Each structure stands twice: as structure tokens, then as C-alpha cells.
């Protein structure tokens, strides 16, 4: 896994990275999965589509809002990781997001 995100560093949404790899990011919106608010978007590259979601987690606290995780970090919370998952269909995306939220960072091989 990647290093946790520092609350003191500049950060960007995964959509910037997707644009850099040739995907057009469409329909960024908030959704709730397993009681957790996440950002979702549709990615298009020519005739190919992917569906993606992202949020921040330190296993105890999960949010998609930068101000929330930064505030918690400055108040002493454990480091946060940016979680980003992409699939080939919206239904698969919801299943994967739910699995990652229930399984926590350990599901990704991250041991905070």
C-alpha cells in the first residue's frame, strides 16, 4: 500500500490522475455505501468505461471529505489513507466498496 496521506500536504482527488491517464471523468457525485459517504464517478476512455469510488480511511474513521480527515488528523487521529477502487460496472463497484468498508484497511493489506 501507499503511505498515508499527510494532513499538511496538498492533496488531489483521484480524478486528476485518471484524467492524466487518458480517461474523462464524468458525473462525480456523493453516494452512501454501508453508511459511509463516498465519491463516485464514471470514467470513459474511447469506448471503455470504468466506475470508480474514493474515500479516506484510518480504519476507525471513514470520510470522503478532506476537511473532516484533516481536522481529525490534527486532533491526533491515526493516519488516513486515500482508498480508490474501480470496476467495470456500477453493481460491481458497490459490492467492492461495501467489501472494503466492512473489511477495513486490512482488506487492502494495510496494517495501520
N, CA, C and O of each residue as an XYZ file, in Angstrom:
448
protein
N       0.817     -1.184      0.000
C       0.000      0.000      0.000
C       0.864      1.252      0.000
O       2.046      1.213      0.341
N       0.256      2.346     -0.385
C       0.928      3.633     -0.395
C       0.969      4.191      1.021
O       0.208      3.776      1.895
N       1.871      5.135      1.224
C       1.985      5.791      2.525
C       0.700      6.549      2.824
O      -0.015      6.954      1.907
N       0.404      6.741      4.123
C      -0.797      7.506      4.455
C      -0.674      8.944      3.963
O       0.426      9.438      3.715
N      -1.806      9.595      3.828
C      -1.865     10.969      3.357
C      -1.590     11.911      4.526
O      -2.210     11.778      5.582
N      -0.683     12.847      4.355
C      -0.358     13.811      5.408
C      -1.366     14.952      5.393
O      -1.698     15.467      4.325
N      -1.861     15.358      6.569
C      -2.805     16.484      6.606
C      -2.149     17.810      6.274
O      -2.840     18.802      6.042
N      -0.815     17.841      6.247
C      -0.090     19.080      5.951
C       0.266     19.231      4.479
O       0.705     20.300      4.057
N       0.085     18.182      3.700
C       0.462     18.220      2.281
C      -0.734     18.518      1.401
O      -1.879     18.244      1.759
N      -0.444     19.082      0.246
C      -1.501     19.286     -0.746
C      -1.979     17.912     -1.208
O      -1.207     16.954     -1.234
N      -3.212     17.827     -1.558
C      -3.808     16.562     -1.968
C      -4.707     16.824     -3.162
O      -5.093     17.965     -3.414
N      -5.041     15.777     -3.895
C      -5.963     15.943     -5.020
C      -6.843     14.706     -5.136
O      -6.491     13.618     -4.681
N      -7.975     14.905     -5.748
C      -8.887     13.790     -5.992
C      -8.267     12.841     -7.005
O      -7.489     13.272     -7.856
N      -8.599     11.547     -6.928
C      -8.093     10.599     -7.925
C      -8.480     10.968     -9.351
O      -7.855     10.503    -10.304
N      -9.508     11.800     -9.502
C      -9.945     12.173    -10.847
C      -8.820     12.849    -11.634
O      -8.764     12.720    -12.857
N      -7.934     13.560    -10.957
C      -6.816     14.220    -11.645
C      -5.889     13.168    -12.247
O      -5.425     13.325    -13.377
N      -5.616     12.097    -11.501
C      -4.772     11.010    -12.014
C      -5.454     10.302    -13.187
O      -4.800      9.956    -14.171
N      -6.764     10.089    -13.082
C      -7.488      9.425    -14.172
C      -7.410     10.248    -15.441
O      -7.185      9.703    -16.522
N      -7.593     11.562    -15.322
C      -7.507     12.443    -16.499
C      -6.122     12.333    -17.125
O      -5.986     12.334    -18.348
N      -5.093     12.237    -16.279
C      -3.727     12.131    -16.769
C      -3.435     10.837    -17.516
O      -2.480     10.770    -18.291
N      -4.257      9.799    -17.286
C      -4.053      8.515    -17.972
C      -4.993      8.352    -19.166
O      -5.101      7.259    -19.723
N      -5.672      9.427    -19.561
C      -6.493      9.377    -20.763
C      -7.971      9.132    -20.540
O      -8.718      9.007    -21.510
N      -8.417      9.059    -19.304
C      -9.845      8.876    -19.027
C     -10.502     10.229    -18.819
O      -9.894     11.151    -18.276
N     -11.733     10.339    -19.249
C     -12.549     11.511    -18.963
C     -13.423     11.152    -17.768
O     -14.098     10.122    -17.767
N     -13.405     12.002    -16.761
C     -14.158     11.748    -15.540
C     -15.512     12.420    -15.674
O     -15.606     13.621    -15.927
N     -16.557     11.627    -15.502
C     -17.922     12.131    -15.663
C     -18.743     11.853    -14.408
O     -18.514     10.868    -13.706
N     -19.684     12.721    -14.144
C     -20.697     12.506    -13.128
C     -20.111     12.234    -11.735
O     -20.512     11.272    -11.080
N     -19.168     13.066    -11.275
C     -18.682     12.927     -9.902
C     -19.832     13.285     -8.966
O     -20.445     14.344     -9.096
N     -20.118     12.391     -8.024
C     -21.226     12.615     -7.106
C     -20.984     11.872     -5.790
O     -20.157     10.963     -5.715
N     -21.713     12.274     -4.771
C     -21.666     11.606     -3.477
C     -22.671     10.469     -3.452
O     -23.761     10.577     -4.014
N     -22.296      9.377     -2.795
C     -23.204      8.253     -2.592
C     -22.884      7.667     -1.222
O     -21.803      7.899     -0.681
N     -23.811      6.917     -0.668
C     -23.599      6.284      0.624
C     -23.611      4.770      0.439
O     -24.552      4.207     -0.121
N     -22.550      4.119      0.917
C     -22.431      2.668      0.866
C     -22.075      2.199      2.271
O     -21.128      2.703      2.874
N     -22.825      1.242      2.789
C     -22.572      0.722      4.143
C     -22.536      1.859      5.175
O     -21.778      1.804      6.144
N     -23.363      2.885      4.953
C     -23.432      4.002      5.884
C     -22.285      4.994      5.771
O     -22.188      5.918      6.579
N     -21.407      4.818      4.774
C     -20.259      5.703      4.584
C     -20.452      6.498      3.298
O     -20.766      5.931      2.251
N     -20.263      7.811      3.382
C     -20.362      8.664      2.209
C     -19.066      8.575      1.416
O     -17.980      8.772      1.961
N     -19.186      8.275      0.119
C     -18.026      8.154     -0.775
C     -18.297      8.974     -2.032
O     -19.445      9.242     -2.386
N     -17.205      9.365     -2.699
C     -17.356      9.964     -4.017
C     -17.373      8.844     -5.043
O     -16.654      7.854     -4.906
N     -18.195      9.005     -6.071
C     -18.232      8.059     -7.187
C     -18.149      8.848     -8.486
O     -18.514     10.023     -8.540
N     -17.658      8.176     -9.543
C     -17.601      8.793    -10.865
C     -17.575      7.701    -11.927
O     -17.276      6.539    -11.649
N     -17.898      8.109    -13.149
C     -17.802      7.229    -14.312
C     -16.597      7.690    -15.117
O     -16.417      8.885    -15.354
N     -15.773      6.735    -15.535
C     -14.570      7.039    -16.308
C     -14.749      6.539    -17.728
O     -15.205      5.414    -17.935
N     -14.397      7.354    -18.707
C     -14.524      6.950    -20.105
C     -13.212      7.192    -20.837
O     -12.615      8.264    -20.746
N     -12.776      6.161    -21.569
C     -11.629      6.268    -22.469
C     -12.043      5.605    -23.770
O     -12.103      4.379    -23.864
N     -12.327      6.429    -24.774
C     -12.874      5.958    -26.047
C     -14.147      5.167    -25.778
O     -15.115      5.745    -25.284
N     -14.192      3.862    -26.084
C     -15.408      3.063    -25.869
C     -15.375      2.320    -24.542
O     -16.310      1.581    -24.233
N     -14.317      2.498    -23.745
C     -14.186      1.789    -22.471
C     -14.718      2.635    -21.328
O     -14.514      3.848    -21.279
N     -15.408      1.964    -20.404
C     -15.947      2.630    -19.225
C     -15.489      1.911    -17.971
O     -15.415      0.683    -17.935
N     -15.184      2.685    -16.949
C     -14.925      2.169    -15.611
C     -15.765      2.981    -14.639
O     -16.160      4.110    -14.929
N     -16.028      2.396    -13.494
C     -16.770      3.062    -12.435
C     -15.870      3.078    -11.209
O     -15.308      2.048    -10.837
N     -15.732      4.237    -10.582
C     -14.750      4.388     -9.521
C     -15.370      5.064     -8.299
O     -16.344      5.809     -8.406
N     -14.784      4.786     -7.146
C     -15.199      5.418     -5.892
C     -13.954      5.685     -5.068
O     -12.956      4.975     -5.192
N     -14.011      6.717     -4.219
C     -12.881      7.001     -3.338
C     -13.348      7.655     -2.044
O     -14.387      8.313     -1.986
N     -12.538      7.446     -1.010
C     -12.764      7.999      0.315
C     -11.458      7.870      1.101
O     -10.490      7.281      0.621
N     -11.445      8.423      2.303
C     -10.280      8.350      3.187
C     -10.637      7.480      4.386
O     -11.762      7.519      4.885
N      -9.661      6.694      4.842
C      -9.907      5.813      5.976
C      -8.656      5.674      6.832
O      -7.535      5.652      6.324
N      -8.869      5.581      8.138
C      -7.794      5.166      9.040
C      -8.252      3.937      9.825
O      -7.677      3.611     10.863
N      -9.254      3.275      9.343
C      -9.929      2.103      9.897
C     -10.953      2.464     10.953
O     -11.992      1.809     11.036
N     -10.700      3.482     11.764
C     -11.674      3.894     12.769
C     -12.633      4.938     12.211
O     -13.822      4.943     12.529
N     -12.098      5.817     11.378
C     -12.876      6.912     10.805
C     -12.802      6.839      9.290
O     -11.728      6.637      8.723
N     -13.943      7.003      8.636
C     -14.009      6.989      7.175
C     -14.786      8.202      6.710
O     -15.844      8.515      7.257
N     -14.266      8.889      5.699
C     -14.935     10.065      5.155
C     -14.431     10.319      3.738
O     -13.335      9.888      3.379
N     -15.212     11.002      2.955
C     -14.733     11.433      1.635
C     -14.405     12.927      1.653
O     -13.979     13.488      0.643
N     -14.600     13.555      2.786
C     -14.417     14.997      2.904
C     -13.035     15.341      3.454
O     -12.688     14.950      4.569
N     -12.256     16.071      2.672
C     -10.892     16.415      3.071
C     -10.834     17.196      4.383
O      -9.966     16.934      5.216
N     -11.715     18.119      4.572
C     -11.672     18.926      5.797
C     -11.898     18.050      7.028
O     -11.314     18.309      8.080
N     -12.726     17.027      6.915
C     -13.000     16.155      8.060
C     -11.769     15.351      8.440
O     -11.377     15.356      9.607
N     -11.140     14.653      7.482
C      -9.993     13.821      7.856
C      -8.797     14.666      8.283
O      -8.015     14.252      9.139
N      -8.653     15.855      7.683
C      -7.545     16.725      8.101
C      -7.755     17.197      9.539
O      -6.819     17.193     10.339
N      -8.968     17.600      9.864
C      -9.284     18.042     11.225
C      -9.014     16.913     12.217
O      -8.376     17.127     13.248
N      -9.504     15.699     11.900
C      -9.289     14.562     12.791
C      -7.796     14.267     12.956
O      -7.341     13.928     14.049
N      -7.036     14.399     11.861
C      -5.589     14.161     11.925
C      -4.910     15.148     12.868
O      -4.085     14.757     13.693
N      -5.257     16.422     12.745
C      -4.665     17.439     13.618
C      -5.083     17.254     15.073
O      -4.399     17.722     15.982
N      -6.214     16.565     15.294
C      -6.675     16.291     16.658
C      -6.080     14.998     17.211
O      -6.419     14.583     18.319
N      -5.174     14.345     16.428
C      -4.475     13.175     16.943
C      -4.937     11.837     16.402
O      -4.479     10.800     16.881
N      -5.827     11.822     15.424
C      -6.287     10.545     14.852
C      -5.139      9.836     14.137
O      -4.173     10.472     13.715
N      -5.251      8.535     14.009
C      -4.275      7.747     13.261
C      -4.237      8.238     11.812
O      -5.212      8.826     11.344
N      -3.133      8.010     11.090
C      -3.011      8.483      9.701
C      -4.116      7.929      8.791
O      -4.595      6.810      8.972
N      -4.497      8.745      7.818
C      -5.535      8.374      6.856
C      -4.913      7.941      5.540
O      -3.872      8.455      5.130
N      -5.562      6.994      4.887
C      -5.187      6.520      3.556
C      -6.293      6.888      2.583
O      -7.473      6.812      2.925
N      -5.923      7.283      1.381
C      -6.883      7.504      0.311
C      -7.193      6.137     -0.286
O      -6.291      5.447     -0.761
N      -8.455      5.746     -0.265
C      -8.901      4.477     -0.831
C      -9.596      4.781     -2.149
O     -10.499      5.617     -2.195
N      -9.185      4.115     -3.214
C      -9.780      4.307     -4.531
C      -9.958      2.938     -5.169
O      -8.998      2.178     -5.296
N     -11.188      2.621     -5.571
C     -11.471      1.330     -6.208
C     -12.220      1.587     -7.507
O     -13.074      2.471     -7.577
N     -11.892      0.800     -8.546
C     -12.549      0.941     -9.847
C     -12.949     -0.437    -10.360
O     -12.239     -1.421    -10.155
N     -14.096     -0.491    -11.031
C     -14.615     -1.747    -11.572
C     -15.234     -1.493    -12.942
O     -15.277     -0.358    -13.416
N     -15.706     -2.553    -13.564
C     -16.293     -2.455    -14.904
C     -17.805     -2.227    -14.905
O     -18.396     -2.048    -15.970
N     -18.439     -2.231    -13.731
C     -19.883     -1.960    -13.688
C     -20.248     -1.293    -12.365
O     -19.548     -1.472    -11.368
N     -21.336     -0.528    -12.347
C     -21.771      0.123    -11.108
C     -22.117     -0.895    -10.014
O     -21.842     -0.655     -8.838
N     -22.719     -2.030    -10.393
C     -23.072     -3.049     -9.393
C     -21.825     -3.654     -8.757
O     -21.777     -3.843     -7.542
N     -20.808     -3.960     -9.580
C     -19.545     -4.484     -9.039
C     -18.889     -3.449     -8.135
O     -18.296     -3.797     -7.114
N     -18.996     -2.176     -8.510
C     -18.402     -1.117     -7.704
C     -19.017     -1.113     -6.311
O     -18.293     -1.073     -5.316
N     -20.344     -1.153     -6.228
C     -20.996     -1.148     -4.923
C     -20.581     -2.355     -4.087
O     -20.381     -2.227     -2.879
N     -20.451     -3.520     -4.711
C     -20.023     -4.721     -3.982
C     -18.599     -4.563     -3.457
O     -18.322     -4.908     -2.309
N     -17.697     -4.047     -4.285
C     -16.301     -3.869     -3.870
C     -16.158     -2.809     -2.786
O     -15.400     -2.987     -1.833
N     -16.885     -1.708     -2.934
C     -16.825     -0.644     -1.926
C     -17.333     -1.185     -0.587
O     -16.707     -0.964      0.450
N     -18.464     -1.892     -0.607
C     -19.017     -2.459      0.626
C     -18.023     -3.436      1.264
O     -17.832     -3.424      2.480
N     -17.398     -4.272      0.450
C     -16.412     -5.239      0.950
C     -15.232     -4.526      1.615
O     -14.782     -4.938      2.684
N     -14.732     -3.461      0.988
C     -13.594     -2.721      1.540
C     -13.962     -1.954      2.808
O     -13.161     -1.856      3.737
N     -15.169     -1.417      2.838
C     -15.607     -0.704      4.040
C     -15.754     -1.685      5.196
O     -15.303     -1.401      6.306
N     -16.384     -2.846      4.951
C     -16.553     -3.844      6.011
C     -15.218     -4.438      6.442
O     -14.994     -4.651      7.634
N     -14.323     -4.711      5.484
C     -13.046     -5.358      5.785
C     -11.975     -4.418      6.286
O     -10.976     -4.862      6.854
N     -12.167     -3.123      6.086
C     -11.199     -2.152      6.560
C      -9.898     -2.189      5.768
O      -9.797     -2.831      4.723
N      -8.917     -1.487      6.295
C      -7.633     -1.378      5.609
C      -6.942     -2.728      5.466
O      -6.178     -2.932      4.523
N      -7.197     -3.637      6.377
C      -6.626     -4.978      6.298
C      -7.019     -5.692      5.011
O      -6.259     -6.520      4.507
N      -8.191     -5.383      4.477
C      -8.655     -5.952      3.205
C      -7.715     -5.565      2.065
O      -7.620     -6.273      1.062
N      -7.026     -4.444      2.225
C      -6.084     -3.947      1.218
C      -4.644     -4.299      1.567
O      -3.720     -3.903      0.857
N      -4.447     -5.031      2.645
C      -3.093     -5.393      3.055
C      -2.372     -4.265      3.783
O      -1.146     -4.278      3.898
N      -3.129     -3.295      4.269
C      -2.542     -2.178      5.003
C      -2.755     -2.435      6.492
O      -3.875     -2.688      6.935
N      -1.687     -2.369      7.242
C      -1.765     -2.539      8.694
C      -1.375     -1.231      9.365
O      -0.197     -0.984      9.626
N      -2.383     -0.386      9.646
C      -2.060      0.936     10.222
C      -1.430      0.818     11.606
O      -1.102      1.831     12.223
